[in-house]
């Protein structure tokens, strides 16, 4: 059974940083998966934050203006999201996603709250 477990969320003041982690278990080869971080704020749709492909190419939402960085460690079956210069509008539940051909998995999410 494939499981994605996020951690690292919490309460932080505006301007602060957090590092989210997502550990994937139950897959034979983690490196074949494209990984992504999404977020969903109250009353809003889930949106893409950043993606990293299986070959290491990355992209993030233009609105973030480079504040967030996604990375992966295939040896640890883990994907990270480094979030800097956090703003109150970054407050949301952050979800990890793993995607490969005909496979798509989600974690349960981790809450990030940024106070002003």
Secondary structure, DSSP 4 states (H G I P E B T S, - for coil): --EEEEE--EEEETT--EEEEEEEES-S-GGGSEEEEEEE-TTS--EEEEEE-TTS-EEE-GGGTT-EEEEEEGGGTEEEEEE-S--GGG-EEEEEEEEETTEEEE---EEEEEE-
